[in-house]
Amino acid sequence: MIQVEQISRTFGSITAVDGISLSVEEGEVFGVLGPNGSGKTTLVRLLAGVLAPTGGTAHLFGKDVTRDGVYVRQRIGVLTETPSLYERLTARKNLTFFARLYGIPDAEVAGRVDAILSLMNLADRADDLAGGFSKGMKQRLAVARALIHDPQVVFLDEPTSGLDPEASRQMTGIIREMAADRGKTIFLCTHNLGQAQDLCSRVAMISAGRILAQGSRDDLSERLWDAVPLEVEFQRPPPAAVLEAIGRIPGVTLENQAETTITLRVQHRDQVPAVIRTAVEQGGDIVRVSPREYSLEEIYFAVQEQGRNAA
């Protein structure tokens, strides 16, 4: 769906995007995470065809974004960090204007506007001026604008920026519905690491215009840490035979024992079944097995620290 090869963009002596390569599958929610000034917004503008790359290529739907810009832009929706709305128009008139701009037949405009207002929970404010909306309502209206022509790919640049917790939660729900129920491919740039963890199947972490790491949360965890902590709780203190047998499993290290609970480190998650099987075979009565899962926040800061150390 999205294929990017070594794309770059410079502004004079400043390199905003520096040789980024990535791919996004159809129906995927793909996250791009990075600090302010890392190149996220410039990358979105390149992929949306707003900016031409200095080097490299970007393809959407198998089409070159630069050469086939009209084709690509007809099939994408873009939410910028600062929503562009006509504040002296009502929500309905805003969406009607953009629907016609996208060439939606007049006979379909009213129905489509009503449907998207309902999806964004704005139906009861459809005829109110956009200028009187709260930040969260303006953001939802901006998403409605990005979806009015039913695009296949949606670029969202900081969709929860400046929103209160309730509005942020509503926006997360809307994004989840777009992907899960409507089959949209979502390219999400965000500072909200909790939102990214909830929504994204894979992420790319960038700094100074370069990708530092990309992949799923499990993939990134395994690359960052050479072992995964594992807690095993038994109904009663485990026999010595259990500990000895577990200690003989390649790649498994016994770190601590506290009464009925032992803490191990395993090199790979696929070794967990071997630990359980061995413990049971040696007479251990297991109550609970809890692999330690690193949060996306922990991964993000570890990756950024590695990037700073490598600079």
Secondary structure by P-SEA (a helix, b strand, c coil): cbbbcbbbbbccccccccccccccccccbbbbbbcccccaaaaaaaaacccccccccccccccccccaaaaaaacbbbbcccccccccccaaaaaaaaaaaacccccaaaaaaaaaaaaaccccccccccccccaaaaaaaaaaaaacccccbbbbccccccccaaaaaaaaaaaaaaccccccccccccccaaaaaacccbbbbbccccccccccaaaaaaaaccbbbbbbbccccccaaaaaaaaaccccccccccccbbbbbbccccaaaaaaaaaaaacccccccccccccaaaaaaaaaaaaaaac
